[in-house]
Amino acid sequence: MEAMDVSYGSDTAGLVWGYVLGAEQGTVRALNSAQAQAWLSGAGRQPGEFIWLHFNLSHAACEKWLRAYGGLSDEFFETLHQGSRSTRIELADNALIAVVNDVLHDFTFDASDISTLWVGVAPHLVISARRTPLQSIERLHQAVRRGEPLRSSVELLVHLLRDQADVLVSIVRTAVERVDTIEDSLLAGRVRAKRADLGNMRRVLVRLQRLLAPEPAALLRLLQRPPVWMSELDTQELRQSSEEFAVVLSDMSSLQERIKLLQEEIAAQVNESTGRSLFVLTIVTVLALPINIIAGLLGMNVGGIPLAQHPHGFWIIAAVVIAFTVVAGALVVRMQNKD
């Protein structure tokens, strides 16, 4: 493998990196946009080779170069500008168009950390394009740079899908660890600071599942009618990839249900705590009611107030207030015991 210093930047055509993967296992040759243009025109192309070009769609010249030299169908460019970002793989003009949803490198369980990768696959060509650096495509990039054998363009796409599944498994594993911590805190009675974390994780998982869920069905439709240039081995690997995704989506769905149950448990505890607070406030109000009523009556500046001239009037009134308070407290406790 020839060495090439590849950064997250791009050249004048928006190419982030490009490779020619040879017929020999582990043979990889790096190239720039000018060399890629020459290779696509047939110059220096060897039998059994295919090319992988990865572009930055944020570059102003990227789409122009792809339209001029990429040999992509109109459906690919329509997909770039469609509002729907659901993950899918479709057949158009005897080539594959894949829409893959992935997460950023510094994923923090924020919905904005999810972005889209577009991939066009032909017998001798793979073109991928994104607007922000993503985890799965970087995993595939590192595998190619290590010289991992990739015999066909479809196998490279399958490798990308498996890298995506690995990233999702890592996300689910991290989410499970966080949920375990929150559950332990819940059992210990410390729930107030954790409710927002659960809600945020559930929103991100729901969005990931909504974007990824269509992929198994799309793969099955493709596998029923694959392009003529796709080998049987490629078809089997795509089928295995769809099964792996189904398992990940099932785990994600189970985790969402667990988070939902924890949210319900936290809500129940908060409601119970609120009920206890209201009960205490009710008791205080009931116990203070007799003294407020009597104080209000005796505080009226009119004639005929009882015990006004009695030498022990204050103590008699205090005894009456205490008696009323004890009776009211007993009634409240008795009602609580019945409940």
N, C-alpha and C positions, 0 to 999 in steps of 0.2 A: 504493500500500500504506500502510495506517495504521500508525503506530509503536506499539509496545507493549514495555514493559520486561518481558522474560521471564527468570526465573532458574530455577535447578534446584529451587526450592521449589515448593510447591503451595498452592492456596487451600483453603477449608474443605471442599470436596468431593474433594480430592486431585487436582484438575486442574492439571497442570504448565503446559500451554498449549493453546489452542484457536484454530482458524482456520476461517473460512468462505471457501472458494475459489470465486470467482464464475465466471460464464459467460464474461466477458471475460478474455482472456489476461493474466496477471500481476496480476489483481485479488484482493487478499487482505484480509480483515477479521478482526482479532483479537477474541476474546471471552473472558469468564470463564464459570464454571459456571452462574451464573444466566441469562446471555444464551444459553448453549448449551441450557439447559433450555427456554427460550422458543422458540428456533429449532427444536428437535426437536418441539415441540408444534405447529409450523406458523406461528408468528408471525413475520412479516417474511421468510419464505422466498421466494426468487426462483427462477424457472425456470432450470435448468442449474446451480444451485449445489449444492455438497456440503460437508460439515463434517468437520473432522479434530480429534479430541480426544485428547490424550495425558495419561495418568493415572499417578500414583505409587501402586502397590499397597501400599506400606508405610504409607500414610495409612489410619487406621482407618475413615474415612467413604467411602473410594473405592469398594469393592465394593458397599456399600449404595446409593450414588448410581447406579452402573451398573445395578444390578438394577431400580431404580425408574424411571430415565429413559433408559437407554441403548438399550432395545429389542433387547438381545442375546438370543440363544437360550440354552437351558439347556446345550447342548453347549459353548458358550464358557466358562461358569463351571466346567463339569466339567473342561475342558482346563486351566484355571488351577490346579486342585488335583490333577491327575494326576501320577503319579511320572515318567512318561516325558517327557523334554524334547527328543526328536528333532525336528529341523526338518521341518515339513510344512505343506501347505496343503490344507484339506479343505472340502467343501461341506456346509453344514448349514442347513436351513430357508431355502433360496434365498439364503444369504449365505456368504461365505468366512471361514474361521477359519484364521489363520496362526500357527504357532509358529516364531519366529525366534531362533536363538542368536547372540549377539553378545559383544563383549569390552568391558571397562571402558575409561574414558578413559586411565588410567595403566597400560595393559597391560604386564606385565613377564615374559611367558612363564611365568606361574604358572597352574596349573589352576583356582585359585579366582577368577581374573580373567575367567572365562567365565560369562555370565548369560543369561537368557531374556527375550524380548519376546513378548507376546501381542497379536495384531491381529485385529480383527473388521471385515470390509468388506461393506458393503451398497451399493446403487445411490447413495444420497445421504449415506452415513455411513462414516467410518473412525474406529475407536476403537483406540488402542494403549495398552498398559499394561506397566509394568516395575517392578522393585523397586529397581534401582540405575541411575544414569546410564550410557548405553551410547553407543558411538561412531557406529554406523550411523544410529540415530534422530536423533542430533544433527546429522549431515550432512544428513539430510532436512529437519530443522528449519531449518537455515541456508539451504538451497535455497528453501524456502517463503518465508522472510523476505526473501530477495532478489527475490522475485516471479517465480521460475522457473515457466513455464506448466505447469499440470497440468490436463488436460481432464476427468479422471474419477477416481473413487475407486480403480479398479483401477490406473490409471497411477501413483497415489501409492504403492500397494503395490509395483509394479514398480520404481519409483525407490528404494524402501527396499531391495529385494533387490539392486539394482545397487550401492547404497551399501555393503551388506554384503559383496558380492563385492569391491569396491574395498578395504575394510578387510582382508579376508582376503589379497588380493594384497599389500598393504603388510606384513602379518605374514609372509607367505612370503618376501618380498624381504628383510626384516630378518633372518629366520632363515637365508637363504642367505648373507648377509653374515657372520653369526656363524660359520656352518659353514666358510666360506672362511677366516676367521681361524684357526679351530681346525685346519683342514687344513694351513695354512701352519706353524702351531706344531708340528703332528705331523711334518711333513717336516723341521723344524729340530731335532726330538728333544725338544721341550718338551711333554709330554703329561699330566703328573700333575695339573696344575691344571685341565684341560679336560674330564675324563671326566664330572664331575657336570653340567656345562653341556649336554653332548650328551644325557645321559639326561633331563634336565629338559625340553629342547626337544622331544625325541621324544615324551615323555608328553603334552605339551600339544598337539602336532600330531595325535597319535593320538586324543585326546579331541575335538578340533575336527572331525576327519574323521568320527568315529563319530557326532557329533551332527548333522553337516551332510549326510552321505552319503545319507540317505533322501530329501532334498528333490527331486532330479531325478525320481525315480520318482513321488513324490506329485504333482508338477507335471504329469507326463505323464498320470496318472490323471484329474486335474482337466481338462486340456485335451481329453481325449476326450469328456467330458460337462460342458461349462461351463454356468453358469447362463444363463438366457434373456436377462438384462439385460446380459450382458457382450458388448461389441462385438467384431467380428473383429479390429480393430486391437489391442485389449487382449489377445486370445488370442495374437496373433503376438508381442507384447512379452513376455508370460509365457514363451512358448516360447524366445525369445532369451535371457531371463534364465536359464532352465534350462540352456541350452547354455554360457553364461558360467560358471555354477557347476560344470558338469562339467569345464571346463578348469582352474578353480582347484583342484578336488579332485584332478585328475590331477597337477598340479604339486606339491600337498601330498604325494601318495603317492610321487612320485619323490624328493622331499626326504627323506621318512622312510627310504626305501631307502638313500639316500646316507648319512644319519646312522648307519644300522645298519652299513653297511660300514666307516665310520670307527670305530665302537665296536669292531667285530671287529678292525680293524687295531691299535687301541690295546691291546686285550686281548692280541693276539699279541705286541706289543712288550713288554708287561709280563711275559708268560709267558717270553719270551726273556730278559729281564733277570733274572727270578727264577731261570731255569735257569743262567745264567752265575754268579749269586751262589752257588747251590748247588754248582756245579762247583768254584769257588774254595774253598768251605768243605770240600769233599771232598778236594781236593788238600792243604790244610793239615792235615786230619785224618790223611790217609795218610802225609804226610811226618813228622808228629809221632809216628806209631805206633811206629817202631823205638826211638826214644830213650826213650819212655815204658815200653816193655816192658823194655828193658835196665836203665833206671834202677830200675824196680820190682824186677827180679831182684837187682841188686847192692845194693839198699837193704835186703834182708832180713838181719836180725841173726842169722845162723846160720854155723856153721863150713863150711869148704870153698869159700868164694867165690874163684873163680879170680883170679889176678894181684893178690891182696890184699897180698902181700909183695914183688911185683915192683917194681923202682925205676921202670920206665916203664909201669906198669899203666894209669895214667890215660890216657896218650896212645894206648896200644893200644886201649883201650875207645872213646876218641873217634874213632879211625880206623875202627873197626868200625861205630860209629853213623853216621858220615859215609857210609861205603860203602853201608850199608843204605838210607840216605835217598836217595842218588843212584840206586840201583837202583829204589826205589819211585817216585821222580819220573819216571824214564825209562819205567817201565811205565805210569804214568798218562798221560803225554804220548803214548805209543804208542797207547793205547786211545782217546784223544781224537781222534787223527789218523785212526784207522779209522772213527770215527763221522762 
